[in-house]
Amino acid sequence: MDTEEDFGGCIQDGQQYEDRAVWKPEPCRVCVCDAGAVLCDEVICEDVTDCANPIISPGECCPICPAETDEPIGPLSAHTPRFASLTPVLTPAH
């Protein structure tokens, strides 16, 4: 099981994380350290069925429809993934 250490954070897979840190152990999974507990959830992707040629960027989970303009996609675009409720992850203590 993940443990709370003296530094007030979390340990997962031998890696230390500060309290409230957020990381992606896999492209389609996001985790957060919450008062010594690691909570993880699967990424929920936006529906892109109306896109003719969706792409998935390397290291990303969700397909996006390439922009038809040269404007960059901002951090709060329609392509920003959402997450279901975070659930605790139980792993052996190290």
DOVEX-541679 format. One record per atom (N, C-alpha, C): atom name; x, y, z; residue number from 1. Coordinates in steps of 0.02 Angstrom, whole numbers, padded with zeros to 5 digits, m for minus. Each point is the difference from the previous one (the first is absolute). Layout:
N
<atom site="CA" X="X" Y="Y" Z="Z" pos="NUM"/>
...
END
This chain:
94
<atom site="N" X="00042" Y="m00059" Z="00000" pos="1"/>
<atom site="CA" X="m00042" Y="00059" Z="00000" pos="1"/>
<atom site="C" X="00044" Y="00062" Z="00000" pos="1"/>
<atom site="N" X="m00021" Y="00052" Z="m00033" pos="2"/>
<atom site="CA" X="00039" Y="00062" Z="m00001" pos="2"/>
<atom site="C" X="00000" Y="00028" Z="00071" pos="2"/>
<atom site="N" X="00054" Y="00030" Z="00019" pos="3"/>
<atom site="CA" X="00007" Y="00024" Z="00069" pos="3"/>
<atom site="C" X="00012" Y="00074" Z="00002" pos="3"/>
<atom site="N" X="m00019" Y="00030" Z="00056" pos="4"/>
<atom site="CA" X="00015" Y="00071" Z="00012" pos="4"/>
<atom site="C" X="00067" Y="00003" Z="00034" pos="4"/>
<atom site="N" X="00044" Y="00039" Z="m00025" pos="5"/>
<atom site="CA" X="00068" Y="00006" Z="00027" pos="5"/>
<atom site="C" X="00005" Y="00064" Z="00041" pos="5"/>
<atom site="N" X="00058" Y="00009" Z="00032" pos="6"/>
<atom site="CA" X="00012" Y="00060" Z="00040" pos="6"/>
<atom site="C" X="m00007" Y="00064" Z="m00041" pos="6"/>
<atom site="N" X="00013" Y="m00003" Z="m00064" pos="7"/>
<atom site="CA" X="m00005" Y="00060" Z="m00042" pos="7"/>
<atom site="C" X="m00073" Y="00018" Z="m00015" pos="7"/>
<atom site="N" X="m00049" Y="m00039" Z="00023" pos="8"/>
<atom site="CA" X="m00070" Y="00016" Z="m00008" pos="8"/>
<atom site="C" X="m00028" Y="m00015" Z="m00068" pos="8"/>
<atom site="N" X="00035" Y="m00040" Z="m00039" pos="9"/>
<atom site="CA" X="m00024" Y="m00015" Z="m00067" pos="9"/>
<atom site="C" X="m00015" Y="m00073" Z="m00009" pos="9"/>
<atom site="N" X="00012" Y="m00025" Z="m00059" pos="10"/>
<atom site="CA" X="m00016" Y="m00069" Z="m00018" pos="10"/>
<atom site="C" X="00059" Y="m00033" Z="m00035" pos="10"/>
<atom site="N" X="m00001" Y="m00066" Z="00000" pos="11"/>
<atom site="CA" X="00049" Y="m00038" Z="m00038" pos="11"/>
<atom site="C" X="m00038" Y="m00049" Z="m00043" pos="11"/>
<atom site="N" X="00016" Y="00000" Z="m00065" pos="12"/>
<atom site="CA" X="m00029" Y="m00049" Z="m00046" pos="12"/>
<atom site="C" X="00055" Y="m00024" Z="m00046" pos="12"/>
<atom site="N" X="00007" Y="m00065" Z="m00005" pos="13"/>
<atom site="CA" X="00051" Y="m00031" Z="m00042" pos="13"/>
<atom site="C" X="00070" Y="00028" Z="00016" pos="13"/>
<atom site="N" X="00014" Y="00011" Z="00064" pos="14"/>
<atom site="CA" X="00065" Y="00024" Z="00021" pos="14"/>
<atom site="C" X="00012" Y="00074" Z="m00010" pos="14"/>
<atom site="N" X="m00049" Y="00036" Z="m00027" pos="15"/>
<atom site="CA" X="00006" Y="00072" Z="m00014" pos="15"/>
<atom site="C" X="m00037" Y="00039" Z="00054" pos="15"/>
<atom site="N" X="00032" Y="00053" Z="00027" pos="16"/>
<atom site="CA" X="m00032" Y="00042" Z="00050" pos="16"/>
<atom site="C" X="m00038" Y="00057" Z="m00034" pos="16"/>
<atom site="N" X="m00058" Y="00016" Z="00027" pos="17"/>
<atom site="CA" X="m00041" Y="00055" Z="m00026" pos="17"/>
<atom site="C" X="m00022" Y="00043" Z="00059" pos="17"/>
<atom site="N" X="00001" Y="00066" Z="m00010" pos="18"/>
<atom site="CA" X="m00024" Y="00046" Z="00051" pos="18"/>
<atom site="C" X="m00076" Y="m00004" Z="00005" pos="18"/>
<atom site="N" X="m00027" Y="00019" Z="00057" pos="19"/>
<atom site="CA" X="m00072" Y="00002" Z="00008" pos="19"/>
<atom site="C" X="m00030" Y="00046" Z="m00053" pos="19"/>
<atom site="N" X="m00053" Y="m00023" Z="m00032" pos="20"/>
<atom site="CA" X="m00037" Y="00035" Z="m00054" pos="20"/>
<atom site="C" X="00036" Y="m00003" Z="m00067" pos="20"/>
<atom site="N" X="00056" Y="m00036" Z="m00005" pos="21"/>
<atom site="CA" X="00033" Y="m00008" Z="m00065" pos="21"/>
<atom site="C" X="m00044" Y="m00042" Z="m00046" pos="21"/>
<atom site="N" X="00002" Y="00015" Z="m00064" pos="22"/>
<atom site="CA" X="m00038" Y="m00036" Z="m00051" pos="22"/>
<atom site="C" X="00049" Y="m00027" Z="m00051" pos="22"/>
<atom site="N" X="m00007" Y="m00063" Z="m00020" pos="23"/>
<atom site="CA" X="00045" Y="m00030" Z="m00050" pos="23"/>
<atom site="C" X="m00038" Y="m00051" Z="m00041" pos="23"/>
<atom site="N" X="00030" Y="m00017" Z="m00057" pos="24"/>
<atom site="CA" X="m00029" Y="m00050" Z="m00046" pos="24"/>
<atom site="C" X="00047" Y="m00060" Z="m00004" pos="24"/>
<atom site="N" X="m00014" Y="m00054" Z="00037" pos="25"/>
<atom site="CA" X="00043" Y="m00058" Z="m00004" pos="25"/>
<atom site="C" X="m00005" Y="m00035" Z="m00068" pos="25"/>
<atom site="N" X="m00055" Y="00010" Z="m00034" pos="26"/>
<atom site="CA" X="m00013" Y="m00027" Z="m00067" pos="26"/>
<atom site="C" X="m00038" Y="00053" Z="m00038" pos="26"/>
<atom site="N" X="00002" Y="m00001" Z="m00067" pos="27"/>
<atom site="CA" X="m00035" Y="00052" Z="m00038" pos="27"/>
<atom site="C" X="m00075" Y="00006" Z="00016" pos="27"/>
<atom site="N" X="m00034" Y="m00055" Z="00016" pos="28"/>
<atom site="CA" X="m00072" Y="00003" Z="00012" pos="28"/>
<atom site="C" X="m00018" Y="m00005" Z="00073" pos="28"/>
<atom site="N" X="00047" Y="00017" Z="00045" pos="29"/>
<atom site="CA" X="m00012" Y="m00004" Z="00071" pos="29"/>
<atom site="C" X="00030" Y="00061" Z="00034" pos="29"/>
<atom site="N" X="m00036" Y="00030" Z="00048" pos="30"/>
<atom site="CA" X="00025" Y="00057" Z="00037" pos="30"/>
<atom site="C" X="m00006" Y="m00016" Z="00074" pos="30"/>
<atom site="N" X="00050" Y="00022" Z="00039" pos="31"/>
<atom site="CA" X="00001" Y="m00012" Z="00072" pos="31"/>
<atom site="C" X="00012" Y="00066" Z="00037" pos="31"/>
<atom site="N" X="m00023" Y="00002" Z="00062" pos="32"/>
<atom site="CA" X="00012" Y="00057" Z="00044" pos="32"/>
<atom site="C" X="00017" Y="m00026" Z="00069" pos="32"/>
<atom site="N" X="00045" Y="00035" Z="00034" pos="33"/>
<atom site="CA" X="00018" Y="m00016" Z="00069" pos="33"/>
<atom site="C" X="m00047" Y="00041" Z="00044" pos="33"/>
<atom site="N" X="m00038" Y="m00034" Z="00043" pos="34"/>
<atom site="CA" X="m00049" Y="00034" Z="00042" pos="34"/>
<atom site="C" X="00012" Y="m00021" Z="00073" pos="34"/>
<atom site="N" X="00037" Y="00041" Z="00037" pos="35"/>
<atom site="CA" X="00013" Y="m00012" Z="00071" pos="35"/>
<atom site="C" X="00029" Y="m00069" Z="00012" pos="35"/>
<atom site="N" X="00047" Y="m00021" Z="m00041" pos="36"/>
<atom site="CA" X="00033" Y="m00064" Z="00008" pos="36"/>
<atom site="C" X="m00032" Y="m00057" Z="m00038" pos="36"/>
<atom site="N" X="m00058" Y="00011" Z="m00030" pos="37"/>
<atom site="CA" X="m00033" Y="m00053" Z="m00039" pos="37"/>
<atom site="C" X="00006" Y="00016" Z="m00075" pos="37"/>
<atom site="N" X="00016" Y="m00050" Z="m00039" pos="38"/>
<atom site="CA" X="00004" Y="00008" Z="m00073" pos="38"/>
<atom site="C" X="m00069" Y="m00018" Z="m00029" pos="38"/>
<atom site="N" X="m00030" Y="00049" Z="m00035" pos="39"/>
<atom site="CA" X="m00064" Y="m00011" Z="m00032" pos="39"/>
<atom site="C" X="00011" Y="00004" Z="m00075" pos="39"/>
<atom site="N" X="m00022" Y="m00050" Z="m00037" pos="40"/>
<atom site="CA" X="00009" Y="m00002" Z="m00073" pos="40"/>
<atom site="C" X="m00065" Y="m00013" Z="m00035" pos="40"/>
<atom site="N" X="m00004" Y="00022" Z="m00063" pos="41"/>
<atom site="CA" X="m00059" Y="m00012" Z="m00040" pos="41"/>
<atom site="C" X="00020" Y="m00001" Z="m00073" pos="41"/>
<atom site="N" X="m00044" Y="m00031" Z="m00039" pos="42"/>
<atom site="CA" X="00009" Y="m00002" Z="m00073" pos="42"/>
<atom site="C" X="m00022" Y="00067" Z="m00030" pos="42"/>
<atom site="N" X="00034" Y="00021" Z="m00052" pos="43"/>
<atom site="CA" X="m00018" Y="00060" Z="m00036" pos="43"/>
<atom site="C" X="m00062" Y="m00014" Z="m00042" pos="43"/>
<atom site="N" X="m00047" Y="00047" Z="00000" pos="44"/>
<atom site="CA" X="m00060" Y="m00005" Z="m00042" pos="44"/>
<atom site="C" X="00010" Y="00048" Z="m00059" pos="44"/>
<atom site="N" X="00002" Y="m00028" Z="m00060" pos="45"/>
<atom site="CA" X="00013" Y="00041" Z="m00059" pos="45"/>
<atom site="C" X="m00065" Y="00030" Z="m00028" pos="45"/>
<atom site="N" X="00008" Y="00057" Z="m00032" pos="46"/>
<atom site="CA" X="m00056" Y="00032" Z="m00036" pos="46"/>
<atom site="C" X="m00017" Y="m00042" Z="m00061" pos="46"/>
<atom site="N" X="m00062" Y="00003" Z="m00020" pos="47"/>
<atom site="CA" X="m00023" Y="m00036" Z="m00060" pos="47"/>
<atom site="C" X="00025" Y="00036" Z="m00062" pos="47"/>
<atom site="N" X="00037" Y="m00035" Z="m00043" pos="48"/>
<atom site="CA" X="00025" Y="00029" Z="m00062" pos="48"/>
<atom site="C" X="m00026" Y="m00038" Z="m00061" pos="48"/>
<atom site="N" X="m00058" Y="m00032" Z="00006" pos="49"/>
<atom site="CA" X="m00027" Y="m00039" Z="m00055" pos="49"/>
<atom site="C" X="m00017" Y="00043" Z="m00061" pos="49"/>
<atom site="N" X="m00010" Y="00065" Z="00011" pos="50"/>
<atom site="CA" X="m00015" Y="00044" Z="m00057" pos="50"/>
<atom site="C" X="00063" Y="00025" Z="m00034" pos="50"/>
<atom site="N" X="00058" Y="m00023" Z="00021" pos="51"/>
<atom site="CA" X="00064" Y="00020" Z="m00029" pos="51"/>
<atom site="C" X="00020" Y="m00051" Z="m00053" pos="51"/>
<atom site="N" X="00019" Y="00024" Z="m00058" pos="52"/>
<atom site="CA" X="00019" Y="m00045" Z="m00055" pos="52"/>
<atom site="C" X="00067" Y="m00035" Z="00013" pos="52"/>
<atom site="N" X="00048" Y="00035" Z="00030" pos="53"/>
<atom site="CA" X="00067" Y="m00028" Z="00010" pos="53"/>
<atom site="C" X="00026" Y="00015" Z="00070" pos="53"/>
<atom site="N" X="m00030" Y="m00030" Z="00052" pos="54"/>
<atom site="CA" X="00025" Y="00014" Z="00068" pos="54"/>
<atom site="C" X="00071" Y="m00027" Z="00009" pos="54"/>
<atom site="N" X="00039" Y="00034" Z="00041" pos="55"/>
<atom site="CA" X="00068" Y="m00022" Z="00014" pos="55"/>
<atom site="C" X="00010" Y="m00006" Z="00075" pos="55"/>
<atom site="N" X="00047" Y="m00043" Z="00020" pos="56"/>
<atom site="CA" X="00020" Y="m00006" Z="00070" pos="56"/>
<atom site="C" X="00074" Y="00018" Z="00002" pos="56"/>
<atom site="N" X="00017" Y="00053" Z="00034" pos="57"/>
<atom site="CA" X="00069" Y="00022" Z="00005" pos="57"/>
<atom site="C" X="00040" Y="m00049" Z="00042" pos="57"/>
<atom site="N" X="00065" Y="m00008" Z="m00014" pos="58"/>
<atom site="CA" X="00041" Y="m00046" Z="00040" pos="58"/>
<atom site="C" X="m00003" Y="00018" Z="00075" pos="58"/>
<atom site="N" X="m00011" Y="m00050" Z="00042" pos="59"/>
<atom site="CA" X="m00003" Y="00010" Z="00072" pos="59"/>
<atom site="C" X="m00067" Y="00025" Z="00025" pos="59"/>
<atom site="N" X="m00047" Y="00010" Z="m00045" pos="60"/>
<atom site="CA" X="m00067" Y="00023" Z="00019" pos="60"/>
<atom site="C" X="m00049" Y="m00057" Z="m00005" pos="60"/>
<atom site="N" X="m00059" Y="00009" Z="00029" pos="61"/>
<atom site="CA" X="m00050" Y="m00053" Z="00001" pos="61"/>
<atom site="C" X="m00057" Y="00013" Z="m00049" pos="61"/>
<atom site="N" X="m00022" Y="00061" Z="m00001" pos="62"/>
<atom site="CA" X="m00061" Y="00017" Z="m00037" pos="62"/>
<atom site="C" X="00014" Y="00022" Z="m00072" pos="62"/>
<atom site="N" X="m00040" Y="m00025" Z="m00047" pos="63"/>
<atom site="CA" X="00007" Y="00024" Z="m00068" pos="63"/>
<atom site="C" X="m00027" Y="00072" Z="m00005" pos="63"/>
<atom site="N" X="00029" Y="00039" Z="m00044" pos="64"/>
<atom site="CA" X="m00025" Y="00067" Z="m00012" pos="64"/>
<atom site="C" X="m00009" Y="00008" Z="m00075" pos="64"/>
<atom site="N" X="m00042" Y="00047" Z="m00018" pos="65"/>
<atom site="CA" X="m00011" Y="00017" Z="m00069" pos="65"/>
<atom site="C" X="00050" Y="00056" Z="m00016" pos="65"/>
<atom site="N" X="00043" Y="m00010" Z="m00049" pos="66"/>
<atom site="CA" X="00050" Y="00052" Z="m00014" pos="66"/>
<atom site="C" X="m00035" Y="00067" Z="m00014" pos="66"/>
<atom site="N" X="00029" Y="00053" Z="00027" pos="67"/>
<atom site="CA" X="m00029" Y="00067" Z="m00008" pos="67"/>
<atom site="C" X="00002" Y="00019" Z="m00074" pos="67"/>
<atom site="N" X="m00053" Y="00032" Z="m00022" pos="68"/>
<atom site="CA" X="m00004" Y="00021" Z="m00070" pos="68"/>
<atom site="C" X="00030" Y="00069" Z="m00010" pos="68"/>
<atom site="N" X="00022" Y="00031" Z="00056" pos="69"/>
<atom site="CA" X="00034" Y="00064" Z="m00004" pos="69"/>
<atom site="C" X="00070" Y="m00009" Z="00028" pos="69"/>
<atom site="N" X="00040" Y="00051" Z="m00005" pos="70"/>
<atom site="CA" X="00068" Y="m00002" Z="00027" pos="70"/>
<atom site="C" X="00002" Y="00021" Z="00073" pos="70"/>
<atom site="N" X="m00058" Y="00014" Z="00030" pos="71"/>
<atom site="CA" X="m00001" Y="00021" Z="00070" pos="71"/>
<atom site="C" X="00015" Y="m00059" Z="00045" pos="71"/>
<atom site="N" X="00044" Y="00009" Z="00050" pos="72"/>
<atom site="CA" X="00014" Y="m00055" Z="00046" pos="72"/>
<atom site="C" X="m00060" Y="m00015" Z="00043" pos="72"/>
<atom site="N" X="m00006" Y="m00063" Z="00021" pos="73"/>
<atom site="CA" X="m00054" Y="m00020" Z="00044" pos="73"/>
<atom site="C" X="00021" Y="00019" Z="00071" pos="73"/>
<atom site="N" X="m00041" Y="00039" Z="00035" pos="74"/>
<atom site="CA" X="00016" Y="00023" Z="00067" pos="74"/>
<atom site="C" X="m00011" Y="m00055" Z="00052" pos="74"/>
<atom site="N" X="00023" Y="00012" Z="00061" pos="75"/>
<atom site="CA" X="m00006" Y="m00051" Z="00053" pos="75"/>
<atom site="C" X="m00072" Y="m00015" Z="00019" pos="75"/>
<atom site="N" X="m00048" Y="00044" Z="m00014" pos="76"/>
<atom site="CA" X="m00069" Y="m00013" Z="00018" pos="76"/>
<atom site="C" X="m00043" Y="m00008" Z="m00062" pos="76"/>
<atom site="N" X="00027" Y="m00033" Z="m00050" pos="77"/>
<atom site="CA" X="m00036" Y="m00010" Z="m00063" pos="77"/>
<atom site="C" X="m00053" Y="m00054" Z="00007" pos="77"/>
<atom site="N" X="m00038" Y="m00009" Z="m00052" pos="78"/>
<atom site="CA" X="m00050" Y="m00053" Z="m00002" pos="78"/>
<atom site="C" X="00032" Y="m00069" Z="00001" pos="78"/>
<atom site="N" X="00065" Y="m00003" Z="m00012" pos="79"/>
<atom site="CA" X="00036" Y="m00064" Z="m00003" pos="79"/>
<atom site="C" X="00030" Y="m00019" Z="00067" pos="79"/>
<atom site="N" X="m00010" Y="00042" Z="00052" pos="80"/>
<atom site="CA" X="00028" Y="m00016" Z="00065" pos="80"/>
<atom site="C" X="m00035" Y="m00061" Z="00029" pos="80"/>
<atom site="N" X="00039" Y="m00052" Z="00019" pos="81"/>
<atom site="CA" X="m00032" Y="m00060" Z="00027" pos="81"/>
<atom site="C" X="m00032" Y="00013" Z="00068" pos="81"/>
<atom site="N" X="m00052" Y="m00038" Z="00015" pos="82"/>
<atom site="CA" X="m00033" Y="00002" Z="00065" pos="82"/>
<atom site="C" X="00014" Y="m00066" Z="00035" pos="82"/>
<atom site="N" X="m00014" Y="m00002" Z="00064" pos="83"/>
<atom site="CA" X="00013" Y="m00060" Z="00038" pos="83"/>
<atom site="C" X="m00062" Y="m00021" Z="00038" pos="83"/>
<atom site="N" X="m00010" Y="m00065" Z="00006" pos="84"/>
<atom site="CA" X="m00053" Y="m00025" Z="00043" pos="84"/>
<atom site="C" X="00023" Y="00011" Z="00072" pos="84"/>
<atom site="N" X="m00039" Y="m00021" Z="00048" pos="85"/>
<atom site="CA" X="00020" Y="00011" Z="00070" pos="85"/>
<atom site="C" X="00064" Y="m00039" Z="00015" pos="85"/>
<atom site="N" X="00043" Y="00031" Z="00039" pos="86"/>
<atom site="CA" X="00064" Y="m00032" Z="00016" pos="86"/>
<atom site="C" X="m00012" Y="m00055" Z="00052" pos="86"/>
<atom site="N" X="00034" Y="m00056" Z="m00009" pos="87"/>
<atom site="CA" X="m00007" Y="m00056" Z="00046" pos="87"/>
<atom site="C" X="00068" Y="m00018" Z="00028" pos="87"/>
<atom site="N" X="00003" Y="m00022" Z="00063" pos="88"/>
<atom site="CA" X="00064" Y="m00018" Z="00031" pos="88"/>
<atom site="C" X="00034" Y="m00057" Z="m00037" pos="88"/>
<atom site="N" X="00066" Y="00002" Z="m00002" pos="89"/>
<atom site="CA" X="00039" Y="m00053" Z="m00030" pos="89"/>
<atom site="C" X="00037" Y="m00035" Z="00056" pos="89"/>
<atom site="N" X="m00007" Y="m00065" Z="00004" pos="90"/>
<atom site="CA" X="00035" Y="m00038" Z="00052" pos="90"/>
<atom site="C" X="00058" Y="m00036" Z="m00032" pos="90"/>
<atom site="N" X="00060" Y="00016" Z="00022" pos="91"/>
<atom site="CA" X="00059" Y="m00034" Z="m00024" pos="91"/>
<atom site="C" X="00042" Y="m00020" Z="00060" pos="91"/>
<atom site="N" X="00043" Y="m00051" Z="m00007" pos="92"/>
<atom site="CA" X="00041" Y="m00021" Z="00057" pos="92"/>
<atom site="C" X="00046" Y="00055" Z="00024" pos="92"/>
<atom site="N" X="00009" Y="00006" Z="00065" pos="93"/>
<atom site="CA" X="00047" Y="00049" Z="00028" pos="93"/>
<atom site="C" X="00071" Y="m00020" Z="m00018" pos="93"/>
<atom site="N" X="00043" Y="00051" Z="m00009" pos="94"/>
<atom site="CA" X="00070" Y="m00014" Z="m00017" pos="94"/>
<atom site="C" X="00044" Y="00010" Z="00060" pos="94"/>
END
